[in-house]
Amino acid sequence: MVPGTRPDGERPKVFGVGLIKTGTSSLREALELLGYKALHGGPLETMQLVQRAIDAGEPMLSHLDSAYDAFADVFGITHYFYLADVQYPGSRFILTVRDLDDWLESRRRHTERNRQLRAAGRYRGDLLEVDLEAWEAEYRRHETVVRSYFAERPDDLLIYDLTGGEGWEPLCRFLGQPVPEAPFPRANQFREVEPSA
């Protein structure tokens, strides 16, 4: 039986609950290769749809395409993962983690790239301010909260350092899936932004 299989036999949903820049793009690609329909981030409207459901006391995925069965880097889900646990029993949760210094540097580069894109008229989000101290506090707090929540149910949470080299084996074991022959995806690696014309 697939870990976390629901009583009705339906495959459980998978929620990636790691913060931005912890390998969430690679996680989404890996889940797609394992046969999931995975949503990664998405436009601002996606986050608003999740937040609208939360604010209305509805299941958080109510306004999203029901074909999705895996999620990563969707703000409302990442931070309100405990609601997903209650609303979608039997789900699997993946906390992507990363060396803290590497994460801070990656997030700094990401933010500076957002600024370049904003200047070129190609970014309309609000991730524009570098604040290493606040980011470090956020990272430590989020990891502590997730680990503490699942402390009595460790089989429902995979703590996954895919940027540190963990590949298919822990993920496939956690999800009860065979290891694919394809190499593990390494998505969204750092690249410089081309200057605008």
N, C-alpha and C positions, 0 to 999 in steps of 0.2 A: 504494500500500500504506500502511496506517495505520502511523505510526512505532511501532517496537517490536513489530510483529506477530510472534507466535510461529510456529515452523515448522508447527504444526498449524492455523494460520489463525485461532485463537481470539484475540479482542480482548485485549490486555494489560490487566492490572490497573493501577489508578492508586492510588498511595499519596501522600497529602498528609502531608508530614513537617515542617510548620511547627509552632511552639509554639502553645499556647493564646493566644487574643486576637490572632492575626495574620490574621484573616479566614477562619478554617477553616469557620465556618458558611456564609458566602457561597460558599466553594469547594464545599462539599457541594451547595448548592442549584444552583450552576452545572453541576456534574457531572450532577445529576439531570435538568436541562433538556437536557443533551446525550445523555441516554438511558442513563446509568449507574445502577446501583442502589448508592447510596452510603450508607455508615455513618459517622455523625459522633459521636464520643465514645461515647455510650451510657452505660448505668448502670455502676456499679462492677463488676457481674457480667461485663460485656463485657471490661473490662480484665483481670479475673481469668481469663477463658477464654483470652485471648491469652497471658497470663503462664504459665498452666498448660501450654500447648503449648510455649512456649519452654523452660520448665524441664524438660520431658520430652524435649526434643530433637526435637519434631515440627514440621512446618511451622506457622508461627504462626497461620494462619487455620483450622487443623484443626477447631476447636470452634465456629466461627461459621457462620452460614447461608451455604451455598455460592453463593447467588444474588447476594451482594454482590460487586461487581467494582471498587469504589472506596471509599477509606477516608480519613478526615481526623480529626485530633485524637483518635486512639485511642492512649493512652499507650505501650503496649508497641511499637506499630508506629512511632510517632514516634521513639522512642529506640533501637530496634533495627532501624532501616530497612535496615541492611546485611544482616540476615538475610532480610528480604523480597526484597532484590535477588538473593540466592543461591537462595532457595527458590522464587521465582516469576520465572524468567528472562524477559526481554523487557518487564518492567513499566516503568511511567513514574512518575517521582517529581517531586513539586511541593513546593518549599520556599517557603511563604508567609512574607514578610518585612514589616517595618513599621518606620517611624521609631522609634528606640529610646525617645526620651522619650515619644512617643505610646503606645507599647506599655506602658511602665512605668505610665503614668497609667491606661490601660485596665485593666491587670491589678490595679492598686490598687483601682479602682472595683469591679471584679468580685469581689475578695476581700471588700471591705466589704459588697457586696450579699449574698455568701454568709453573712456574719455576721448580717445582718438576717433572711435566710431561715432560718438555724439558730434564731434567737430565736423565729421564728414557727412552728417545727417543720416547715419545708418544705425543709430541706437536711440531708443526712446525710454529705456528703463531708468531706474534710479540708483543703480549700484555704481556710484561715481566717487565716493569718498573713501580714502585710505585711512584706516584707524586700527593699527596693529594691536593695540592694547584691548580695545573692545572686541576685536575678532578673536583674540586668544581667550578672553573670558567666555565668549559665545561658544567656542569650540569645546572648552573644558566643561562648561555647564551642560551643553547638549549631550555630550558623550556620557556624562555622569547620570543625567536624567534617563536616557535610554537604557543604559546598563542596569540602573537601579530598578526600573520598571519591570524588566525581564529577569531580575535576579532569581526569582523562584521558578522561572520557566525558561531555563537556558536553551532548551531544544527548539524554542520558537524564534530565537534570534541568532543570526550569523553575524559575527564581528569580522569584517572582511577587509584586509589591507591589500587590495588589488594593485594599488600604485607601488606597493613594496614588493610585488612579485608573485603574490598568491594568484593562481590561475584557476583552471576549471575545477580541480578536485574538490576543494571545500564547497564551492557553489553547487556543484552537481550532487554531492553527497547530501547537502542540506535540503535540496529540492527533490531528491529521489530521482534524478535524471542521469542517463548515461553520459559519459564524457564524450563530447564531439571530437571528430578528427580535425576540425578546423582549429587554427591557432586562436588563442584567446585574444579578443579585440583590444586594441589600445587606442581609444578614441580621444579626440580633442586635446592632443598634446600641444604644448606651447609653440606658437609660431608668431612671428612679428606681423603686425598689421601693415599692409602696403599703404604708403602715403596716398592721400586723395589727390586727384588730378587738379 
